[in-house]
Amino acid sequence: MSEQRIPLLIASGGLLCLLLQLVLSMTDSPARRAQMVAQRVAIESVYLRSEKRAERLAQRLNQAMAAGDQSKLQAELDSASQSDPDIVEIGVVDHDLSVVASSEKTQVGKRITGHAEELLRKAVEAGFSRKVEASPQNQRVILAVPVTGQPGSSGLLYLVLTTADMEDGLGRVVTTVQPQRVPTWLTIGLGILGVGVALAMWVLGDRKREKQAMIVQEVAEQMAMGHFETRLTPVEVPAFAAIAERLNMMADQAQLLQQTQIEGTAHTSRMAQELQDAQIVQQTLMPDVRRISRGALQLCGVYRSASKLSGDWWHYYPLDEHRTMLVMADVVGHGIGSAVVGAMAYGCAQNLHQEQGAKLRPELLLQRLNHAIGATMRGKWTMSCFAAIIDIKECQITFASGAHAFPLLFRHRETNKPFIPLVAAGSPLGSSDGAKFVANTQPFEAGDILICYTDGLIEAQNGNGDQFGDKRVRHTVQRGSNRNVEEICEMLIGEVSRFVGSAELEDDQTLVVARHGSPSYVGA
């Protein structure tokens, strides 16, 4: 687990505690729980008691109805109403829902209305069957019980009971015996503590990284001034461990070069060998094979240096089965200084790929490289860079640029304007700590070709001072669009060599060609 994830997890835990307390305060108050428990218990208790009373009362009412004694029927209802405080209304209706007798004497002889009407109608339609209905919102229990009288006559005894008094009493009891919840102060305290600890860790982590960046900056400045005996211990700067290893490797080779130069002309051959070794180290910034295949994606890169050491480099980083990140960079100038900056940037990119994995994005890579170069070089060296994620499953390219020469995208299905420059706004890396980088997206279908290069290729001059230019790049690629990536690279480099002739290279040249699918697939 990385250092950045630990504060994030702690902060998430703190926010979760605060959110939990908010939810509990809104939905799980003791009063609300007491009300719900009281409602449920009151309804069950009132219903059970009223059902037994209704059965006994129905038997007495059967006798009164059989005898046709209306006064006895009314007396039984009045007695039941007075003896049970839960009864709001009690009465008997016939098959027309007309009130035969009722505790509400004004209802006698009229059609039933009020709370019991709907339930009694259902009971009559069901053949004078027993029905019950509970309404917690209205604090009511309505019960309908069939009664019989003289042959051929029948009715329904109905009771409307209230649960309000019992709910109030139960609510007070339940509130006093509610189980203790986690104290509010403890939940809020844990939440605030988690967020505070996370913020503190972030601040300390940033200060730690800044301190490590200062150490890297001091060592890089010492090396840039020629003090190649200076070394970085990766353990001291864990956030920049990959950069430290690259700087140390480059310093070793540069120190050997210095030593060879001091020994004089007698060791010229040895100096040439050391320069060759340093160039081998430079080559480690490129993939160890010229042609790379990742499923339907084909890559080929070519590098030509104007001196033994330079700041050009490119590499590819597998993100998952279908996505590959391509990075090309060009440090301003060439020689030992450019090589040191290029090696540092390469190490930072490697470190970021190991840290982010499949979550790595082009704009994030440029932002981190910009910060690393700016923090260590302080504007003394800058670097252009292009980063793109090639997704062969979604058939698209997502790219960002830091003032790099715009790559060209050849769309093989287009006939009028097959080339699209991949333009993205961005400053040179290391020129401004607050630089912003925005990613753009273009389709990359089967048969399409991506051509990336440093400005040393298109700015190569012949004896007359004319530049090769991107028009010649487009013409060459279109002419060889049915060939594989390695052949296209050879064609381009050959055209540049023929154009330049005997003139010496003034800048490093790096070229990478990527194709979605093979030429045979395109022809199909």
N, C-alpha and C positions, 0 to 999 in steps of 0.2 A: 504494500500500500504506500503510495507516494505521500510526501509531506503535505501536498496541497489537499489531498482527500481527507486527511484526519480532521482539520478544522471544519471542513464542509460537513462531515458526519456529525461532529459535535454541535454545530449550529443547527443542523436539521433536527437533532434530538431536542434541542432547546425550543425551537419553533414548534415542534410537535407537542411538547408539554403545554406551551401557551395555547395552542389550538385546541388541545384536549380540554383545558380548563374553560375556554370560551364555549365549547360545545356543551360541557356539563352545566355551566352557568345558565345556558339558554334552554336546555332540554331536560335536565336531570336535577331540578331543585327538590329539596325535601317536601315542600308544600305540594308540589305537583305529584310526587310519588304517593304522598299520603292521600291526596284526593282520589287518585286512581284506585288505590287499594280499598279505600273506604267505599267508593262507588260499587266496586265488584262485590265486596262482602255484604253491603247493605241490600243490594238487589237480590242476592241469593237468599239472604235471611228473610227479607220481607216476603219473597215469593213462597218459600217453604212454609212459613207460618200461615200465610193467607190461603194456601192450597188446602191445608188441613181444616182451617175454619170454614172454607167454602164447601168442603165435602159434608161437614156436619150440618152447616146451614142449609145446604141443598136438600138434605133428608127431611128437615123440618118444613121447608118450603113445599116439598112434594105433598106432604099431608095437607097443608093449607090450601094448595091449588086443587087437590083432589076433592076437598070439602067445599071448594068455591068460596072460601072465607077470605074476602079481600082485606078486612080489617086485621085479621091474624097475619096475613102476608106482610102488610105494611108494618105491623108491630115487630115482627121478626127482623125486618130490615133496619128499623129504628134502633132496636136493641143492639144489633151487630155493629152499627155505625158508632153508637155511643161507647161501646166497650173496647173498640180498637182505634187508637189515635192515628194509626197509619192510613185508615180509610178516608179517602177524599169524597168518594161517591160510591153508592151501592144501589142496585136495582134489579128489576126483572123485566125483560122484553119478550114480546111474542114473535111469531114468525114474520110479521110485517115490520119488525123493529119498533113497534109502538111500546111505550113504557107502561107496564102494568102496575108496578109499584116502584118507589124510589125514595132514597133519603132526601133527594131534591124534589119536594112535593109539587113544585111548579112544573116539573117535567111529566107528571103522570097524565096519561091520555095522549101525549104528543109523541111524535117520532123522535127517537134518540138522537142527540147531537153531542158534540164535544169529543173528549179524548177517546171514549170507548166505541164511537160509531163505526170506524173502519174495521176494528177487530170483530165486533158483533156481526157486521155484514159478512165477513169471511166465515165466521162460525155457522151462520144460517145457511150460506151457500154450500158448506161442507156437510150439511145434514145435522145441524145442531150438535156439532162436535166441540170438544174442549179446545180452547185456544189460550195462549198466553203471549204477552208482548212486554219487553222491558225497554225503557227509554232513559239511558243515563243522563242525556242532555237535559231532559225535562224532569228528572228525578221522579219517574213514574213506573209502576208495574200495573198492567191491566190484565185481568183474568176473567175468562168466560167459561161457565160451567153449566151444562144442560140440566134442566129440571122438568119433571112431568107432573101432570095433574089428572084431570078427568080423561077418560078414553078419548083419543084423537086430539088432545090438546097438549102442547109442550111449550117450553120457553127457555130462556137463557138467563141465568144469574150472572151479573157482571159486577166486578169490583175494580175500582180505580184507587190504587194505593200510592202513597208518597214515601220516598226513601230519604227525604231531606233531613229529618231530625236524626235518623240513625247515621247518615253520612257525616253530619257535623260532629256527633259524638265519637264516631270511629276515627275521624280525621285528627282529632286532638290526641287520641290514644296512639294512633300509628305514628304521628310526628314525634312523640316522645320516645318511641322504641325503634325508630329508624336506625339501621346499622350505620356506623360511622364511615364516611367516605374519606378519601384522601384530602387532607386539609387544603383549602384554597391557597393559603400562603406558601405551602410546600410546593405545589404544582407550579405556581407562578415563579417562586424562587428558583426552582430547578431550571425553568425555561430561561429566565434572565441569566442565571449562572452559565448555562450552556452557550447562549449567544455571546456572553461576555468572554468566556474562555476561548471561543472560536475566534472572536475579533482580536483578542490578545495574541493568539497563535499566528494569525495572519500578519499582524503588525510585526511580531518578532521574526516570522519567516521572511517577510519583505526586507527587514533590516539585515537579517542574516545573508540573504541573497545580494543585497547591496554591498555588504562588506566583502563578500566573495567576489563580486564584480570589480570592486576596487583593487583587490589583490591581483585578479587577472589583468586589469588595466595596467597596473604598475609593471607587472612582468612583461606584458606585451610592449609597453613603451620602452623598457630596457632592451628588449630584443630588437625593436625597431631602430634603436640607436647603436646597435652592434654589439651589445653585451649578451652574447649568446651563452655565457656560462650560467645565466640565471635559469632557474627551473621552477616549475609549479608542481606541488604535490597534490594529486587528485583527491586525497583524503581531506585536505584542507579546504577544497572548493568542490564539495560533492555535487552542487547544482551545475557546475561547469566542468565536470570530470572529463567528458569527451573532448572538450576544448583544451583542457590542460594536457591531455595525452598527445593531441596533435601539435600543440605548441612545443612541447618537449621534443617530439620527434623531429620537427622542423629545425629546432635549435641545435639538436645534435648534428644534423647534416650541415647546417650553416657554420657551426663551430669548426667542423672538419674542413670546410672550405676556407675559413679564415686561417686556420693553421697551415693549410697547404700554401696559401698566398704568402704568408710570412716566410716560409722556407725558401722562397725564391724560385728562380727559373729552373733550378736543378730538379725541381719536383713538378714540372709542368705536366708531365704525363699523369702523375698522381692526382693533380688538381682536376684534370679532365675526367679521371675516373670518379672522383668525389662529386663532380658536377653531374656526372651520369647517374651516380647513386641518388643524388638529390632529386634528379628528374624522375627516377624510379619512385621516390616517395611522392612526388607530385602526381605520378600516374595512379597512386592509390586513391586519389580523390575521384577517379573515374571507375566505372564498373570494370571488373577484371576480364570480361569478355566483350568483344566488339559487337556481337549480335545477340540480342536477348529475345526470348519467346515466352509470353505469358498467355497461354490459351490463344485466342484470336488476335492478341496484340503482339506486333512485331516492332522491336526497337533496334536501332543501330546508331552508334556514336563515333565521331572522328574528332581528334584533337591534334592541332599543330601549334607549337609554341614559337613565339618570336625570339625567345631566349631560353636558357636552360631552366629557369624557374619563372612561373607566372601565376596569375590569380584566377585563371579560367578553371572551372570544374563543372561537372554535371553528374547526376546520379539518379537512380530510380529506387522507389521504396514501395514494396508490396503492402497494400492496406488490407485487402482480403482477396477472395478468389477472383473477383471480377474487377477490382479497382487497383490502379497503380498510380502512385504520385511520381511525376517527372519534375526534377529541379535543375535549372541551369543558372550559373552565376558567373559574373565577370567583374573582378576587382579592378579599379582604375589603375592603369600603369602595369608594369611587369617587373620581374626581378624578385629579390629576396623579400622585400616588404610586402608586395602583392601576394607572394606565396604564403607568408605568415598569416595574413588576413584571410586568404582563401581557405587555408587549413583550419583556422579557428571557426569560420562559418560552416565548413563541412562538418566539423566535430559537433557543433551546436545542432545542426540539422539531424545528424545521427542520434544525438541524445534526445531530441524532441520526438523523433520517430519511435524510439524505444519507450518514451514516456506516454505518448498519446495513442500509438497503435492505429487502429482503424478509425479513430475519431479525429485524426490529423486533417486540418483544412489548409488550403493554400494561403489564405489571408492570415491565419494564425502563425504559420511558418514564417512568413515575411515579417510579421510584427515581432516575433521573438528574435529573429536574426538582426533586425534593425536595432532592437534594444541591446543585444549583445555587442554588435559592432560599435554602436554609439557609445556604450558604457566603457568600452576598452580603448577605442581609437580616438574618441573625442573629436571627431570631424577630420582627423588627419588622413584617414583612408575611407573611401566609400565603395559601395559595390552595387551593381545592378543585378537583378535576379528575377527569374520567371519560374513560377510554380504552377503545376496543373495536375488535376486528378483525371485520369482517363478511365472512364467506366464503360467497359465493353458490353455489359448487360443492359444498362440504360441507354447506351449509345449516345454519350455526351461527354463533353470536356468542361470541367469547372476550373477556372484559372484566375490568377492574380499576378500583378507585375509590379516590380519596384524599379521603374525607369529603364527596363530592359528593352533591347531591340524587339519590335513586335514580331512574334512568330507568324507563319502563314499556314492557313488551313486550306487544303485542296479538297474541294467537294467534287468527287468524280461524276456525280449525276448532273452537275451544272455544266452547261455548254457556253453560255454567254460570259458569265463572270464566275469562274470556278474557284478563285482565290479569295479568302476572307482573312484580313489581318486581325489577330487576336489582341485587341486594344483594351487596356485596363489602366486606370489612373493609379499613380503611385510615385513616391519620391525615391531617390537612391538610398539604399540602406546605409545607415550611419550618418546621414546628413541632418536628420531631425528626429528627436526622441518622440515627438508627438505625431509622427507621420501616420496617416490612415491608409489602409489597403482594403479594396473592395473586390470581391470575387464576381466574375461574370461566367455565363454558361453558353456553350454552342453545341449543336448536334454533332456527333461524330459517328457516322454510319459506316457500315461495312464497305470497304473500298476507299474510304477517305484517308488522306495523308496529312500528318502534322510535321512541319519543318521548323525546327528551333535552331537558332544560331546566335553567336555573339557578334557584336558590331565589327570585330576584326575581319569577318568574312565579307560582309557587304561593303565595307570601307576599304578593302584591299585595292591598291592603286597600281596601275601600269606605269611604264616609263614616261608617259605624257601627263601623269597626274590624274587620269580619269579613274573613278571608282567603279568597282564591279556592280554594285547596286542590287536592289531586290528584284528589278525587272528581269535581269539575267537569271536570278534564282527561279522565278516563276516559269520562265521559258524552259529552263533545263528540267524542272520537275514535271511540267506538263508533257514534255517530250518523252520522258521516261516513266510516266505514271503507271505503266503496266508492268514495271520491273519490281524486284523485291527491294527492301529498304537498304540493304548493303550496296546493291548496284546503284541506287539513287545517290547514296552518299559518295560513292566513287565518281559518279558522273559530275556532281557538284564540285567536289574538290579538284577534279581534273579540269573543269572549266575555269575555276579560279586560278589554277596554276598556269594554264595557257594564257589567260588574260594578263596576269602579272608578269609572266615571262621571267627575265633575269633579275627583276627588282626584288630586293629583300623584303621580308615580312616586317611590317612596322608594329603589328599588334597580333596577339594570340588569336587563333581561329578555332572555334569549337562548333561542331555541327551535330545535331541529333535528328533523325528521321523516325517517325512512328507511323505505323499503318494499322488500320483495323481490318484484319483479314488478309489473305494472301493474294497475289496477282491473279492466280488461276480462279480464285473465288470471284474476284471482280469481273473477270471476263465472262464468267458464267452468268 
